[in-house]
Amino acid sequence: MTRGPDTRSAPVIVAARRSAIGTAGRSFASHTVDAIAAPVLAEVAAAVAPSGLQIDDVVVGNCMGPGGDVARVAALRAGLDSSVPAVTVDRQCGSGLDAVMQAAARVAAGHGELFLAGGAESASTAPHRSWPDSGERYSRAPFAPTGFPDPDMGPAADRLAAVRGISRERQDAWAARSHARAAAAQASGVFDGEIVVIDGVARDDRPRASMNADRLARFAPAFSSAGGTTGAGTGTGTVTAGNACGFSDGAAMMAVTTGRVARDLGLPSLRVVAAAVTGSDPELPGLGAAPAARLALARAGLVAADLGFAEITEAFAAQLLAVGDELALDESIISGDGGAIALGHPWGASGAVLLVRLAARMIASDDARPGLAACSIGGGQGIAMIVERTA
């Protein structure tokens, strides 16, 4: 997808909604991934139902669910007709954004006019897995084959901070900013219009106004400088539980359609201008969003200074700051209402959460500049999308 003079046929995003984001084991502790996704899908479907169009497909990102086709299960649970197909996408932390990108590409190609897309994750109910030969449990599948670097994301973020000279103080300051902005947005009702209430859960669990830099400075390093977890207080790195995201449950969905349908429905929309996926060094996966964002910007005919908004997954402050530095982004436009450090990181949903947040921020603003959503992905990949508000 590239920017051009005729944007009438470009895909657009409407009715972007999300669940509250629950800390694993708390608000959605007993909810399976489809139980979180279904109410959000149902609300988005209801918003576009007046179009009279058949939903061409449901595309949902998920990376830690029970297997099978989570999207199909969630679509049926949402009450969609059995004639509506559904497919599940796994690009790890970029899954939700990839699902929307795939739907947008199909609209742009004329292979359908109305898709529901997004992502969902339940860290609380993700199944335990084990290797058949040893019975040994594992928390994630390999990101890379034997012979390639395959670090866990936490130690990789610590190494990235060391390589790029990102200090503990700078990471803690960013985490404090994330919590302060998310807590203020929550208190003033900024999130209310985008959240679908599920079984009475209407508020994100994690934002804490009290999580300031002084408090964050008391967290022990989580990893050693050589990588790997440490005992409490024995780490020598700079990443901590305070300047990193939390394991989370949540879902984010939207409709992807044509500008004509959006106008007929009278719904505000974001036009998808360009998107990109790229590979990067698997040893430093936290930097993966940067080349993807750079390529998406180039395809859109833009540079970073043209952006008015950016949402980049805050899996770790070190990773977010490294990406921002690499792109020379104005930090004031990034995660204006806080990011995943404060809100949580429901892996397969997080990329779609970025688009929900962009939609809310951009549609409410008088600033007509475009926005960026971008994720770094385990194993060394990145995904990015450029959107702009329609007139």
NUDO-374838 format. One record per residue (C-alpha): residue number from 1; residue in three letters; x, y, z. Coordinates in steps of 0.25 Angstrom, whole numbers. Layout:
N
+------+------+-------+-------+-------+
| resi | resn |  east | north |    up |
+------+------+-------+-------+-------+
|  NUM |  Ala |     X |     Y |     Z |
...
+------+------+-------+-------+-------+
This chain:
391
+------+------+-------+-------+-------+
| resi | resn |  east | north |    up |
+------+------+-------+-------+-------+
|    1 |  Met |     0 |     0 |     0 |
|    2 |  Thr |     6 |    13 |    -4 |
|    3 |  Arg |     1 |    28 |    -3 |
|    4 |  Gly |    -4 |    33 |   -16 |
|    5 |  Pro |   -13 |    45 |   -21 |
|    6 |  Asp |   -26 |    37 |   -21 |
|    7 |  Thr |   -29 |    32 |    -7 |
|    8 |  Arg |   -44 |    29 |   -10 |
|    9 |  Ser |   -41 |    14 |   -11 |
|   10 |  Ala |   -31 |    13 |     1 |
|   11 |  Pro |   -35 |     4 |    12 |
|   12 |  Val |   -40 |    11 |    25 |
|   13 |  Ile |   -42 |     7 |    40 |
|   14 |  Val |   -55 |    10 |    47 |
|   15 |  Ala |   -61 |     6 |    60 |
|   16 |  Ala |   -48 |     3 |    67 |
|   17 |  Arg |   -51 |    -3 |    81 |
|   18 |  Arg |   -44 |   -10 |    92 |
|   19 |  Ser |   -46 |   -17 |   105 |
|   20 |  Ala |   -40 |   -12 |   117 |
|   21 |  Ile |   -26 |   -18 |   119 |
|   22 |  Gly |   -25 |   -27 |   131 |
|   23 |  Thr |   -13 |   -31 |   138 |
|   24 |  Ala |   -11 |   -46 |   137 |
|   25 |  Gly |   -18 |   -53 |   149 |
|   26 |  Arg |   -27 |   -41 |   152 |
|   27 |  Ser |   -40 |   -36 |   145 |
|   28 |  Phe |   -40 |   -46 |   133 |
|   29 |  Ala |   -33 |   -57 |   141 |
|   30 |  Ser |   -44 |   -68 |   137 |
|   31 |  His |   -47 |   -62 |   123 |
|   32 |  Thr |   -42 |   -70 |   111 |
|   33 |  Val |   -36 |   -63 |   100 |
|   34 |  Asp |   -49 |   -64 |    91 |
|   35 |  Ala |   -58 |   -60 |   103 |
|   36 |  Ile |   -50 |   -46 |   103 |
|   37 |  Ala |   -50 |   -45 |    88 |
|   38 |  Ala |   -64 |   -48 |    86 |
|   39 |  Pro |   -71 |   -36 |    92 |
|   40 |  Val |   -62 |   -26 |    85 |
|   41 |  Leu |   -64 |   -33 |    72 |
|   42 |  Ala |   -79 |   -32 |    75 |
|   43 |  Glu |   -79 |   -17 |    78 |
|   44 |  Val |   -71 |   -14 |    65 |
|   45 |  Ala |   -80 |   -23 |    57 |
|   46 |  Ala |   -92 |   -15 |    62 |
|   47 |  Ala |   -86 |    -2 |    59 |
|   48 |  Val |   -84 |    -6 |    44 |
|   49 |  Ala |   -97 |   -14 |    43 |
|   50 |  Pro |  -105 |    -2 |    37 |
|   51 |  Ser |   -97 |    -3 |    24 |
|   52 |  Gly |  -104 |   -16 |    21 |
|   53 |  Leu |   -91 |   -22 |    16 |
|   54 |  Gln |   -87 |   -37 |    19 |
|   55 |  Ile |   -75 |   -38 |    27 |
|   56 |  Asp |   -64 |   -43 |    17 |
|   57 |  Asp |   -55 |   -49 |    28 |
|   58 |  Val |   -51 |   -48 |    42 |
|   59 |  Val |   -36 |   -47 |    44 |
|   60 |  Val |   -31 |   -48 |    58 |
|   61 |  Gly |   -16 |   -48 |    64 |
|   62 |  Asn |   -13 |   -57 |    75 |
|   63 |  Cys |     0 |   -64 |    79 |
|   64 |  Met |    -2 |   -71 |    92 |
|   65 |  Gly |   -16 |   -77 |    91 |
|   66 |  Pro |   -20 |   -92 |    92 |
|   67 |  Gly |   -18 |   -94 |    77 |
|   68 |  Gly |   -28 |   -97 |    66 |
|   69 |  Asp |   -35 |   -84 |    60 |
|   70 |  Val |   -37 |   -75 |    72 |
|   71 |  Ala |   -43 |   -65 |    62 |
|   72 |  Arg |   -54 |   -74 |    57 |
|   73 |  Val |   -57 |   -78 |    72 |
|   74 |  Ala |   -58 |   -63 |    76 |
|   75 |  Ala |   -66 |   -60 |    64 |
|   76 |  Leu |   -77 |   -70 |    66 |
|   77 |  Arg |   -77 |   -67 |    81 |
|   78 |  Ala |   -79 |   -52 |    77 |
|   79 |  Gly |   -92 |   -56 |    70 |
|   80 |  Leu |   -87 |   -54 |    56 |
|   81 |  Asp |   -94 |   -63 |    45 |
|   82 |  Ser |   -88 |   -77 |    43 |
|   83 |  Ser |   -86 |   -72 |    28 |
|   84 |  Val |   -75 |   -62 |    33 |
|   85 |  Pro |   -61 |   -68 |    32 |
|   86 |  Ala |   -50 |   -65 |    41 |
|   87 |  Val |   -35 |   -67 |    42 |
|   88 |  Thr |   -24 |   -66 |    53 |
|   89 |  Val |   -11 |   -59 |    50 |
|   90 |  Asp |     2 |   -61 |    58 |
|   91 |  Arg |    13 |   -51 |    57 |
|   92 |  Gln |    16 |   -51 |    72 |
|   93 |  Cys |    14 |   -37 |    78 |
|   94 |  Gly |    11 |   -31 |    64 |
|   95 |  Ser |    -1 |   -41 |    62 |
|   96 |  Gly |   -12 |   -31 |    64 |
|   97 |  Leu |    -6 |   -21 |    55 |
|   98 |  Asp |    -3 |   -31 |    45 |
|   99 |  Ala |   -17 |   -35 |    45 |
|  100 |  Val |   -22 |   -21 |    42 |
|  101 |  Met |   -11 |   -20 |    31 |
|  102 |  Gln |   -16 |   -33 |    24 |
|  103 |  Ala |   -30 |   -28 |    24 |
|  104 |  Ala |   -26 |   -14 |    19 |
|  105 |  Ala |   -18 |   -21 |     8 |
|  106 |  Arg |   -30 |   -29 |     4 |
|  107 |  Val |   -39 |   -17 |     3 |
|  108 |  Ala |   -29 |   -10 |    -5 |
|  109 |  Ala |   -28 |   -21 |   -15 |
|  110 |  Gly |   -43 |   -22 |   -16 |
|  111 |  His |   -44 |   -35 |   -10 |
|  112 |  Gly |   -55 |   -31 |     0 |
|  113 |  Glu |   -62 |   -18 |     5 |
|  114 |  Leu |   -64 |   -21 |    20 |
|  115 |  Phe |   -54 |   -28 |    30 |
|  116 |  Leu |   -53 |   -29 |    45 |
|  117 |  Ala |   -39 |   -29 |    50 |
|  118 |  Gly |   -31 |   -28 |    62 |
|  119 |  Gly |   -24 |   -37 |    73 |
|  120 |  Ala |   -27 |   -44 |    86 |
|  121 |  Glu |   -19 |   -50 |    97 |
|  122 |  Ser |   -21 |   -57 |   110 |
|  123 |  Ala |    -8 |   -59 |   118 |
|  124 |  Ser |   -17 |   -63 |   130 |
|  125 |  Thr |   -22 |   -76 |   122 |
|  126 |  Ala |   -11 |   -78 |   112 |
|  127 |  Pro |    -8 |   -93 |   113 |
|  128 |  His |     4 |  -100 |   118 |
|  129 |  Arg |    13 |  -106 |   107 |
|  130 |  Ser |    23 |  -117 |   108 |
|  131 |  Trp |    33 |  -124 |    98 |
|  132 |  Pro |    28 |  -138 |    95 |
|  133 |  Asp |    42 |  -144 |    97 |
|  134 |  Ser |    46 |  -139 |   110 |
|  135 |  Gly |    33 |  -134 |   116 |
|  136 |  Glu |    40 |  -121 |   119 |
|  137 |  Arg |    30 |  -109 |   120 |
|  138 |  Tyr |    33 |   -96 |   112 |
|  139 |  Ser |    27 |   -83 |   113 |
|  140 |  Arg |    29 |   -79 |    98 |
|  141 |  Ala |    32 |   -86 |    85 |
|  142 |  Pro |    46 |   -83 |    79 |
|  143 |  Phe |    47 |   -70 |    72 |
|  144 |  Ala |    59 |   -75 |    64 |
|  145 |  Pro |    65 |   -88 |    60 |
|  146 |  Thr |    78 |   -94 |    67 |
|  147 |  Gly |    90 |   -87 |    63 |
|  148 |  Phe |    83 |   -73 |    63 |
|  149 |  Pro |    82 |   -64 |    75 |
|  150 |  Asp |    69 |   -66 |    82 |
|  151 |  Pro |    68 |   -58 |    95 |
|  152 |  Asp |    56 |   -55 |   103 |
|  153 |  Met |    51 |   -41 |   101 |
|  154 |  Gly |    55 |   -36 |   115 |
|  155 |  Pro |    70 |   -40 |   115 |
|  156 |  Ala |    70 |   -35 |   100 |
|  157 |  Ala |    64 |   -22 |   105 |
|  158 |  Asp |    75 |   -21 |   115 |
|  159 |  Arg |    85 |   -23 |   105 |
|  160 |  Leu |    79 |   -13 |    95 |
|  161 |  Ala |    80 |    -3 |   106 |
|  162 |  Ala |    95 |    -6 |   108 |
|  163 |  Val |    98 |    -5 |    94 |
|  164 |  Arg |    90 |     8 |    91 |
|  165 |  Gly |    95 |    14 |   104 |
|  166 |  Ile |    80 |    16 |   110 |
|  167 |  Ser |    82 |    18 |   125 |
|  168 |  Arg |    74 |    13 |   136 |
|  169 |  Glu |    69 |    27 |   140 |
|  170 |  Arg |    64 |    29 |   126 |
|  171 |  Gln |    56 |    16 |   126 |
|  172 |  Asp |    50 |    19 |   139 |
|  173 |  Ala |    46 |    33 |   135 |
|  174 |  Trp |    39 |    28 |   123 |
|  175 |  Ala |    32 |    18 |   131 |
|  176 |  Ala |    28 |    28 |   141 |
|  177 |  Arg |    23 |    37 |   129 |
|  178 |  Ser |    15 |    25 |   124 |
|  179 |  His |     8 |    23 |   137 |
|  180 |  Ala |     5 |    37 |   140 |
|  181 |  Arg |    -1 |    39 |   126 |
|  182 |  Ala |    -9 |    27 |   126 |
|  183 |  Ala |   -14 |    29 |   141 |
|  184 |  Ala |   -18 |    44 |   137 |
|  185 |  Ala |   -25 |    39 |   124 |
|  186 |  Gln |   -33 |    28 |   132 |
|  187 |  Ala |   -37 |    38 |   143 |
|  188 |  Ser |   -42 |    48 |   132 |
|  189 |  Gly |   -50 |    37 |   124 |
|  190 |  Val |   -41 |    38 |   112 |
|  191 |  Phe |   -42 |    23 |   111 |
|  192 |  Asp |   -57 |    21 |   113 |
|  193 |  Gly |   -62 |    22 |    99 |
|  194 |  Glu |   -52 |    12 |    94 |
|  195 |  Ile |   -54 |     1 |   104 |
|  196 |  Val |   -65 |   -10 |   103 |
|  197 |  Val |   -69 |   -14 |   117 |
|  198 |  Ile |   -68 |   -29 |   119 |
|  199 |  Asp |   -75 |   -35 |   131 |
|  200 |  Gly |   -74 |   -22 |   138 |
|  201 |  Val |   -59 |   -19 |   135 |
|  202 |  Ala |   -58 |    -5 |   130 |
|  203 |  Arg |   -45 |     0 |   134 |
|  204 |  Asp |   -30 |    -4 |   132 |
|  205 |  Asp |   -24 |   -11 |   144 |
|  206 |  Arg |   -10 |    -6 |   143 |
|  207 |  Pro |    -8 |     9 |   142 |
|  208 |  Arg |    -3 |    15 |   155 |
|  209 |  Ala |    -1 |    30 |   158 |
|  210 |  Ser |     8 |    27 |   169 |
|  211 |  Met |    18 |    20 |   161 |
|  212 |  Asn |    28 |    32 |   160 |
|  213 |  Ala |    42 |    32 |   157 |
|  214 |  Asp |    46 |    31 |   172 |
|  215 |  Arg |    38 |    18 |   174 |
|  216 |  Leu |    43 |    12 |   161 |
|  217 |  Ala |    57 |    14 |   165 |
|  218 |  Arg |    55 |     4 |   177 |
|  219 |  Phe |    52 |    -7 |   167 |
|  220 |  Ala |    63 |   -17 |   166 |
|  221 |  Pro |    69 |   -20 |   153 |
|  222 |  Ala |    63 |   -33 |   147 |
|  223 |  Phe |    74 |   -38 |   138 |
|  224 |  Ser |    89 |   -39 |   139 |
|  225 |  Ser |    98 |   -31 |   129 |
|  226 |  Ala |   100 |   -44 |   122 |
|  227 |  Gly |    86 |   -47 |   120 |
|  228 |  Gly |    77 |   -57 |   128 |
|  229 |  Thr |    68 |   -55 |   140 |
|  230 |  Thr |    74 |   -53 |   154 |
|  231 |  Gly |    71 |   -54 |   168 |
|  232 |  Ala |    64 |   -43 |   174 |
|  233 |  Gly |    73 |   -31 |   176 |
|  234 |  Thr |    85 |   -38 |   169 |
|  235 |  Gly |    84 |   -33 |   155 |
|  236 |  Thr |    94 |   -24 |   149 |
|  237 |  Gly |    85 |   -19 |   137 |
|  238 |  Thr |    76 |    -7 |   136 |
|  239 |  Val |    62 |   -13 |   132 |
|  240 |  Thr |    53 |   -16 |   144 |
|  241 |  Ala |    39 |   -20 |   146 |
|  242 |  Gly |    36 |    -5 |   148 |
|  243 |  Asn |    41 |     0 |   134 |
|  244 |  Ala |    35 |   -12 |   127 |
|  245 |  Cys |    21 |   -16 |   123 |
|  246 |  Gly |    13 |   -27 |   131 |
|  247 |  Phe |     7 |   -40 |   126 |
|  248 |  Ser |    -7 |   -36 |   122 |
|  249 |  Asp |   -21 |   -40 |   116 |
|  250 |  Gly |   -29 |   -32 |   106 |
|  251 |  Ala |   -34 |   -31 |    92 |
|  252 |  Ala |   -35 |   -20 |    82 |
|  253 |  Met |   -44 |   -20 |    69 |
|  254 |  Met |   -48 |   -11 |    58 |
|  255 |  Ala |   -55 |   -11 |    44 |
|  256 |  Val |   -46 |    -9 |    32 |
|  257 |  Thr |   -54 |    -5 |    20 |
|  258 |  Thr |   -55 |     5 |     9 |
|  259 |  Gly |   -56 |    20 |    10 |
|  260 |  Arg |   -70 |    20 |     3 |
|  261 |  Val |   -75 |    10 |    14 |
|  262 |  Ala |   -69 |    19 |    25 |
|  263 |  Arg |   -76 |    31 |    19 |
|  264 |  Asp |   -89 |    24 |    17 |
|  265 |  Leu |   -89 |    20 |    32 |
|  266 |  Gly |   -85 |    34 |    36 |
|  267 |  Leu |   -74 |    28 |    45 |
|  268 |  Pro |   -60 |    35 |    47 |
|  269 |  Ser |   -49 |    28 |    41 |
|  270 |  Leu |   -34 |    26 |    39 |
|  271 |  Arg |   -29 |    24 |    25 |
|  272 |  Val |   -18 |    13 |    24 |
|  273 |  Val |    -7 |    20 |    16 |
|  274 |  Ala |     4 |    10 |    16 |
|  275 |  Ala |     9 |    -2 |    24 |
|  276 |  Ala |    22 |   -10 |    25 |
|  277 |  Val |    28 |   -23 |    32 |
|  278 |  Thr |    43 |   -25 |    32 |
|  279 |  Gly |    53 |   -34 |    38 |
|  280 |  Ser |    64 |   -30 |    48 |
|  281 |  Asp |    75 |   -35 |    57 |
|  282 |  Pro |    69 |   -46 |    65 |
|  283 |  Glu |    79 |   -43 |    76 |
|  284 |  Leu |    73 |   -29 |    78 |
|  285 |  Pro |    59 |   -31 |    75 |
|  286 |  Gly |    54 |   -19 |    82 |
|  287 |  Leu |    59 |   -10 |    71 |
|  288 |  Gly |    51 |   -17 |    60 |
|  289 |  Ala |    40 |    -7 |    60 |
|  290 |  Ala |    50 |     4 |    54 |
|  291 |  Pro |    53 |    -2 |    41 |
|  292 |  Ala |    38 |    -5 |    39 |
|  293 |  Ala |    34 |     9 |    42 |
|  294 |  Arg |    45 |    14 |    33 |
|  295 |  Leu |    40 |     6 |    21 |
|  296 |  Ala |    25 |    10 |    24 |
|  297 |  Leu |    29 |    24 |    24 |
|  298 |  Ala |    37 |    23 |    11 |
|  299 |  Arg |    25 |    16 |     5 |
|  300 |  Ala |    16 |    27 |    10 |
|  301 |  Gly |    25 |    38 |     4 |
|  302 |  Leu |    27 |    43 |    18 |
|  303 |  Val |    39 |    45 |    29 |
|  304 |  Ala |    38 |    44 |    44 |
|  305 |  Ala |    37 |    59 |    45 |
|  306 |  Asp |    23 |    59 |    38 |
|  307 |  Leu |    17 |    50 |    49 |
|  308 |  Gly |     7 |    56 |    59 |
|  309 |  Phe |     5 |    43 |    66 |
|  310 |  Ala |    12 |    30 |    69 |
|  311 |  Glu |     8 |    18 |    77 |
|  312 |  Ile |    20 |     8 |    79 |
|  313 |  Thr |    18 |    -4 |    88 |
|  314 |  Glu |    25 |    -1 |   101 |
|  315 |  Ala |    29 |   -15 |   104 |
|  316 |  Phe |    41 |    -9 |   111 |
|  317 |  Ala |    45 |     5 |   113 |
|  318 |  Ala |    59 |     2 |   107 |
|  319 |  Gln |    52 |    -4 |    94 |
|  320 |  Leu |    43 |     8 |    93 |
|  321 |  Leu |    54 |    18 |    95 |
|  322 |  Ala |    64 |    11 |    85 |
|  323 |  Val |    53 |    11 |    74 |
|  324 |  Gly |    50 |    26 |    77 |
|  325 |  Asp |    65 |    29 |    76 |
|  326 |  Glu |    67 |    21 |    64 |
|  327 |  Leu |    56 |    28 |    56 |
|  328 |  Ala |    59 |    42 |    63 |
|  329 |  Leu |    44 |    43 |    67 |
|  330 |  Asp |    39 |    55 |    75 |
|  331 |  Glu |    36 |    48 |    88 |
|  332 |  Ser |    25 |    57 |    91 |
|  333 |  Ile |    16 |    50 |    81 |
|  334 |  Ile |    19 |    36 |    86 |
|  335 |  Ser |     8 |    29 |    94 |
|  336 |  Gly |     2 |    42 |    98 |
|  337 |  Asp |    -8 |    35 |   108 |
|  338 |  Gly |     2 |    25 |   113 |
|  339 |  Gly |     6 |    11 |   107 |
|  340 |  Ala |     8 |    -3 |   110 |
|  341 |  Ile |    17 |    -1 |   123 |
|  342 |  Ala |     5 |     6 |   129 |
|  343 |  Leu |    -7 |    -1 |   122 |
|  344 |  Gly |    -1 |   -15 |   120 |
|  345 |  His |     4 |   -23 |   108 |
|  346 |  Pro |    -7 |   -34 |   104 |
|  347 |  Trp |     3 |   -40 |    93 |
|  348 |  Gly |    -6 |   -43 |    81 |
|  349 |  Ala |   -15 |   -32 |    84 |
|  350 |  Ser |    -4 |   -21 |    86 |
|  351 |  Gly |    -2 |   -17 |    72 |
|  352 |  Ala |   -17 |   -15 |    70 |
|  353 |  Val |   -18 |    -7 |    83 |
|  354 |  Leu |    -8 |     3 |    77 |
|  355 |  Leu |   -18 |     6 |    66 |
|  356 |  Val |   -30 |     7 |    76 |
|  357 |  Arg |   -21 |    18 |    83 |
|  358 |  Leu |   -17 |    25 |    70 |
|  359 |  Ala |   -32 |    25 |    66 |
|  360 |  Ala |   -36 |    31 |    79 |
|  361 |  Arg |   -25 |    41 |    79 |
|  362 |  Met |   -25 |    46 |    65 |
|  363 |  Ile |   -40 |    47 |    63 |
|  364 |  Ala |   -41 |    55 |    76 |
|  365 |  Ser |   -30 |    65 |    71 |
|  366 |  Asp |   -30 |    77 |    62 |
|  367 |  Asp |   -16 |    72 |    58 |
|  368 |  Ala |   -17 |    66 |    44 |
|  369 |  Arg |    -3 |    60 |    43 |
|  370 |  Pro |    -2 |    45 |    41 |
|  371 |  Gly |     0 |    35 |    51 |
|  372 |  Leu |    10 |    23 |    53 |
|  373 |  Ala |     7 |     9 |    60 |
|  374 |  Ala |    19 |     0 |    61 |
|  375 |  Cys |    23 |   -12 |    68 |
|  376 |  Ser |    36 |   -19 |    71 |
|  377 |  Ile |    35 |   -34 |    70 |
|  378 |  Gly |    42 |   -46 |    77 |
|  379 |  Gly |    52 |   -53 |    68 |
|  380 |  Gly |    56 |   -40 |    61 |
|  381 |  Gln |    44 |   -34 |    53 |
|  382 |  Gly |    36 |   -21 |    52 |
|  383 |  Ile |    23 |   -17 |    47 |
|  384 |  Ala |    18 |    -3 |    45 |
|  385 |  Met |     6 |     5 |    39 |
|  386 |  Ile |     4 |    19 |    35 |
|  387 |  Val |   -11 |    25 |    37 |
|  388 |  Glu |   -17 |    38 |    34 |
|  389 |  Arg |   -30 |    44 |    38 |
|  390 |  Thr |   -40 |    45 |    27 |
|  391 |  Ala |   -47 |    59 |    25 |
+------+------+-------+-------+-------+
